[in-house]
Amino acid sequence: MSLLQKTGPATLRAEKVLWRGGRVLSPTSPAATALVAEGDRIVWVGPDDEAPAADRTVDLGGALVTPAFVDSHVHLLGAGASLIGLHLADLPSAAAVLERVDSFAASVPADGIVLAGGWDETAWADPTPPAAEEVERAAGGRLVYLSRTCGHTGVAGPRLLAEHPELAALDGFDASGVLTRAAHRAARALLQTAVPVAQRLITARAALTHAASLGIAAVAEMAIPNAADPLTEAEFQGLIALGAEPDLPAVHGWWGELAAAEKARDLGAHGCGGDLSADGSLGARTAFVREPYRDADTLGAQYLTADDVAAHLLDCHRIGLPAAFHAIGDGAVQSVLDGLDLVEPALGIDAIRHARHRIEHAELLDSALIARMVHHGVHASVQPAFDAAWGGADGMYAARLGRERALAANPLSKLAGVGVPLAFGSDAPVTALDPWGGVRAALLHRNPVSRLPAAAAFSAATRGGWRALGRDDAGALAPSQRANFTVWDLTTGALPDLSDPRTPDPKCSMTVAGGRLVYSRA
């Protein structure tokens, strides 16, 4: 391993490298102990004693080699900020949130801003968010905005509201400072504008470096453009450029603007949409549902109609990009599928199926909606950690929807059982970058009937991410496949039994992305 570390990623790309003396999880060679990578491709897999000549050799020391993970839904700036900035997750009360803000603000210049997220009131004894005046006081009078963990609501300080009176005209504004919908998005973007692109990319680099250490070879970045932040396009291009650097995982960008496929293409995006919101979140009660919430007299928020979805799809097909839609509630999923129905006569079902369109989250589904996803060939980009955090009979989803609807959420086995392709992600920073945690959450879904077997869950976290990106030559350790793999501190030759809560997550020793060594544990 030390020799490989000295040669570096550039040599990996130019040389033929033999990785030997391990246990290689390969569909074509079940007894494989070695593989050869040349450039960004695997060219041979098999037993050590049959390995072809190579320029260099890496001794795996008996370790398990698997396909690398793909995180199919991330926000790199937020994920990085959760690692190196102010993050408000896992705090037990509003008072604890204020204490952390106060401590952080002491390190911020007097003319600086405080922009953070992650607070979640659902486990607090008193689920009341901190008051706007308290938030500003904790921030030392600075401009401040604190987003809830879902990213669909937050608390603005009075100074922010006073300096930006235009917020009052937006949907979701409340004079209390608790903002949702358009007001929430605008308030957060207004403060984000003060952060230079170079500083944003430093934060994103921290997220990508951490991702590599977890065995992640690629991420799907979900950009959310906002007119209040004119730097979003430059930021997006910078994020894609980071993914091309030799020491970082790949970044496949989604540009979340309605009917803007030409712009998305010109910015270097993989697709148009992603976190293009058909609705909001269950935590904020803005996910669009067909039956009212249990704890509020509302159906949530419908941001896109079927006609909007259809126009977006036609625009994407005109340019040749896949489309993706954020849709959590069953009402929002129905709107997306209704839009697909509208364009089917014009585009044809084969073109729709081949495009690899996606629904992000897809949490509330019945059998009829799932059948329509199968018909259109829609990929489900899902986050099993959502169920682990908020699902079950007595979690936040049950408080919002009632026990029966909560237990029916995130029906992973139903989706996989009828052929809906699954791709796992984290939605970091909503939940942490944690691919093994996502696999474990799928195995231990709070509703046993929705659980996936280990092989299916691991495939959704690896090959499923590539398939959703239209890359059928990645995600398996076999000749001609792309060289994306991870070396783990396991010597069993098989995936760990994560259905046993006592089983620890494997530790990553090395991650190779596109033939480049992007992580090696010292």
N, C-alpha and C positions, 0 to 999 in steps of 0.2 A: 504494500500500500504506500509506503514512503516513497518508492520510486515513482509511482504514478503522481503523487502529490508534487514531486519536484518537476515533472514534465509539464504539468498544467493543462488547462483545457485546450489551448491551441494545438498541442501535440496530439491530444486525443482525436482531434478532427482530422489530422493529417496521417495518422498511423493506424495500423491494424493492431488492436489490443486484445490479448487473450486474458479473459477472466476465468481462472481455474481454481479447483479445489474447494468448490462450494456445493450448494444444492440449488439448482436452477428450476424455478417453477415454470415449466414449459409445456404447452399443449401438444407439441410435436415430438418431444423427447422426454418422457416421464422420468427416466433415470439420469437426466442430464446433470453433470457436475461442472460444466464449463460453457462459456459462450465466447464468440469472437465478434467484436464490433469494429467496423471500418467506417470512419467518418460518422455520419448520423444514422447508420444502418447496422442491424444485426445481420451477419453474413453466415454464421454457423452456430449451432447449439448441439451439444452432445456430451459424451463422457470424456474425462480428461485424456485417456490414453488414445483417443481418436482425434484429438484436436489438431487442426492444421497449424502450420508455422505462422508466427506473428512477430511483429516488430518489438513488442513489449508484452510482458506477462504480469498480471496482478494476481497475487495469491489471496484467495477469499477466506482462507482459514476455516473452512467448513460452514461458512455463513449462508443464510438463505437469500437468494436473489429473486425478486418478484418484479412484475411491471410496476412502474412508478405511479403514484397517485396523480389525479387531475382534480383540482378544485374548480367546479363548474360554475361557481357564482361567488365572486368576491368584490369588495370595494377596497382597493389597496391602500388608499389614504387613510380610511378609517381603521383598517386592520393594522397599519403601521402605527397610527396614533395610539391604539390600544396597547401597543408594546412599549413605545418610547415617550408618550405624552400623557395627558390627563384622560383617564378612562374611569367610568363610574359603575362598572359591572360589579355584581356580587356584594353590594353594600346592603346592610340590613334595614336602613331607614332613611327618611329624608334628612334627618339630622346628620347622618354619616355622609350623605352626599355633600351637604354644605360644608362639613369639616374638611373633606377632601378638596373641594373647590377652594376653600380658604387657604389650605396648605399650598396648593399649586399656585394660586394667584400671587403668593409672596415672591415667586421667582419670575413673574411676568412684569415687564416695564409698565410704568404708570399709564402710558398711552397705548398699551397692548390690548389684546382681546383675549377672552376666555371662551373657547369653542370646544365642546366635548360631548360625549354621548355614553350610553350604556346603562343609565339608571332604569331600574325595573321595580315597580311598586307592588307587583303581584304577590310577593312573599312578605311584604312588610305588615307588621301588626296594624299600623294605620296606613292604608294605601293612598293617602293624600300626597300628591307631588309637592315639592318645596315651592313656596310662594315666590312670585317674581321679585318682590322686594328683598326677600331673604337671599335669593340667588345673587342679586346684584351686590348686596352687602358682603356676602362671602367672597365675591370677586373683587372686592375693594373699589367698587364704583366703576369698574371697567365695563366695556361693552361685553355682554355675555349671552350665550345661548347654550342650553343643555338639552340635547336630544334624548328621547327615550330609546331604549335598546332596539326597538323595532325600526327606528329611523323614520317614523311617520307622525310623530308629534314631539313637542318639546316645550321648554319654558324659556321665555325671553325676559331679560331684565328691562325695567322701565325706561332706562336710558336708550336702549336699542329701539324701543317702540317710539320714544319721543323724537329721536333723530331720523327715523324712517317712517313718517306718518303714512306713506303710501301703503304700508302693510295693512292698515285698517280697511282698505278697499278690497282686500283679497279674501277669497273663500277660505274659511277656517280661522279667521282672525277672532280673537277674544281679548277684550281689554284687560282681562286678568293676567295676560301674558302666556297662557297655555294655548299654543297654536297647533293647528292641524292643517292638512291639505295644502293648498297653494301658499297660504301664509307661512306655514312651517317651512316649506321648501325655500321660499324667498328669504326668510330670516336667516336661515343657515347659510345660504349662498352669499348674502350680503356680508357676513363676517368672513366667510372663506375667501372673499376677494382680497382681503388684506394680507393673505399668505402668498408670497411669491411662488412661482412655479418651481424654481430650483429647490426651495424649502419643502414643497409638497413631494418632490421626487426623492428627497432624502428620506422622508417618512415612508414612502412607498417601497424604497429599496430595503428598509428594515423589514417590511412585511415579506418581501420576496426572499430575502436571506433566511428568514425564519421558516418560510414555506419549504425551502430546499432542505433545511435540517429535519423536516418532518417527512421527507420522502416524496414531496410534491414536485413534479417536473413541469407542470403547466397550470396556469390559472385562466379563468374567463373573467375579465374585468368588466364590470357593469357600470358604465359611465352614465351619469344623470345630468345632462346639460341643463343650465338654468340661465335665463337672460340676466339675472342679477349678478352673475359671475362671468365676466367676459374672458377669464383665463381658462375656462373649462376645455376649450379645444386644444390649446397649447399643452395643458396638463395631460389630456388624453393621448396626444401624440408622444409626449414624453414617457408615459407609462408603457406604450407599445415599444418605444425605443429601449427602455430598460430590459424588456423581455428578449431583446436581440443581443444583449451583452453576454459575453461568454461565461460569466460566473453566476448567472441568475436563471431561474425557471422562465419558460416562455410565457408571454402575455398575449392572449387572444381577446381583443377588445370588442365590446358591443356598445354602439352609440345609441343611447336611449331617447331618440327624438322621433316624433311621429312623422311618417312619410318623408323622411330625409335620407333616403338610401344613397343618393348621389353624394351628399356631404359625407356620409359615413364611409363610403368607398374612398373618397379623396383624403379623408383623415387617416386611412389605413385600418379601418375597422374590419373585423371578421364578419360582422353582421349588424343589422340595424334593429334596434329594439333592446331586448335584454330586460333591464329594469324600466321599460316603458310601461307605466303603471295603468293597468285596467282597473285596479282598485288599490286599497291601502293595506292595513294590517289588522289582525284580530286584536292585538293588544290595544291599539288606538281606536278600535271599533270602526275602522274605515274600510276593512275588507268588505266587499260587496256580496251580500248573502241573499238567498231567496226567501228565507224565513227570518223574522226579526231576531236580534240579539236577545239573549235571556236577561241581561242586566241593563238594557237600554232600549228605548223604543225607536229603533233605527234599523235600516237595512245596510248601513254603511255608505260607502261612496263609490259611485260608478264614474270612473274617469274616462273610459272609452266605450263607445257604443259599437254595435256590430258594424255599422257603416264606417266608423273610424278604423276599425280593425281591417276591414276589406280594403279601404284606401291604402293603408300601410302595406298590406300584402301585395297589392298590385304594383306599388312603387318599388318594393323590394324585388319582385320578379322582373320588373323592367330593367333594373340595374344588375340583377344576378346575385343578390345577397339573401341569405336566410333571415327570417324575422323571428323575434322572440318577444314575449309579453309577460309582464309580472301580473299574475292572477292567482289570488289566494282563495277567495270565496267562491262558492259554486255559482253565484250570479256572474262574477267576473269571468270564470272559466267558460260559462255558457256564452257570454258575449264574444269571446275569442273564437269559439267553435262556430257560432252563428256567422261571424265574419268569414271564416273559412268556407262555410257553406255558400255564402254569397259569391265568392270568387271562383268556386269550383267550375261552374259552367264556362267561364272565360279562360281559365288556366288549364283545366283538366286535372284529374285526380293524380295522374302519374307525376306531373310537374310539381304538384304540391307535396306529394310523398317524398320525392327526391330532394327537395329543398332543405330538409332537416330543420323545419320550423320547431320552435320550442315554446313551452309554457314554463315559466319560472315559478316555483313553489307548488302550485296545483294542490293545495291542501284539502279542500273540501270538494269531494267528488262522489257521485253516485254511479251505478253501473251504466246508466245511459250516457253520461258524460264520458266515462272511460271508453265505451264502445265508439263514441264519435272521435276520440283521440286516436284510437286504433285505425279507424277509417281514413283519417287524414295523415297518418304516419307521424303524428306529433311526438316529439321527445319531451319527457318530463324531467326537468332540472329541479331536483328536490333536495331538501335539507333534513335528514333524519334527526339531527340534533334538536330541531324544533320540537319534535315529539318528546324527546328526552327532557327538554327544559320546561315545556308548558303543556304537554299532553296528559292523557290519563283521565281518571274519573274525578280527580279533585284538583287539577291544575288550573292554570289561567284559561285554557280553552274551555274547560267545563264551566268556569265562572261566566265566560262570555256567551257560550252556546248551549249549555246544559250537558249533562253527562253523556247522553246517547250520541249527540252530534260530535262531541269532543272525541269519543272513542272511535268514531268513524273517520276521523281526520287522518290525513297522510296514509292512505290505504296502499302501502308499498306492495304487499303480496298480490292484491287485486290488479294493480297496474302491471306488475311483472308477469302475472299469471296469464294474462291475455295478450301479451306481446307489446305493451307500451315500453319503449326503450327508456331506461332510467340512467340519469347522470347525477352523481352526488356532489354537493357543494356545501359550503358553510354559511354563505352570506356574511362572512366576516366583514365588520366586527359584530354583527348581530349575534352570532355564535362564533367561537374561536376557530382559527385554523387548527384543525384536529382531525385528520382523515381517518385514523383508527377509531377515534371517538364516534365519527359518523357511521362507520361500519358497525361498531358495537351497538349504537342506537337503533340501527335497522334490525339487528339480531334480537334486541331486547325491547322492541316496540311495546309501548304500554298496553296496547291491545294485542294479545297473542295472535289473533287471526291475521294481523297485518304484518307479522314478522317475516323477514327474508332468511333463507338459508345462507350460510357463510359464503359459499362460492358466488351466489348471486349478488350479495351485498358487496363483496370485494370487487367483482366485475363492474358494478355500477360506479364504484369509486375510482376505477382505473380505466378499463376499456370503454365503459359507458361515456365517460367524459370526452374521449377522442371521437367516438361515434357521433356524439351530439355536435361535434365540431366538423363533421364531414371527413374525418381522418380514419379510414378503415384499415390503414396500414400501421396502426399504432395500438399499444395496449396489450400486446402479447409478446412473449419471449420466443420468437421463431425467426427463421431466416427471412430476409427481406422486410421485416418489420422495423420501424424506427427504434433507435436505441434510446429508450426511456426506461430506466430501471433503477431499482433501489436495493442496496445491500443492508440486511437487517442482522441484529445480534441474536439470531436464532440458528440453531443447528439441527432442528427437527426435520427439516425438509418439507414442512407443511405449514399452512396458515395456522396461527394460534386460535385456540378455542375462546373467542371473546364472549361467547354466550355465558361463560362462567365469570361472574363479576370479580372473582379473585385473580383472574388471569391478567397480568400487567400488559400494557401496550408494548409492542416491540420497539426497540431503539434503533434509530437510523445510523448506519455507519458511513454510507456513501450514497449520493444521489447523482445519477447521470441523466441529463436532459438533452435530447438531440445529439447524443454522442459526446457531450461536454460534461466534465466533472463539475457540478455546481455546488456540491457539499461533500466534505470529508471530515469526519470527527477526529479531532486531534488525539 
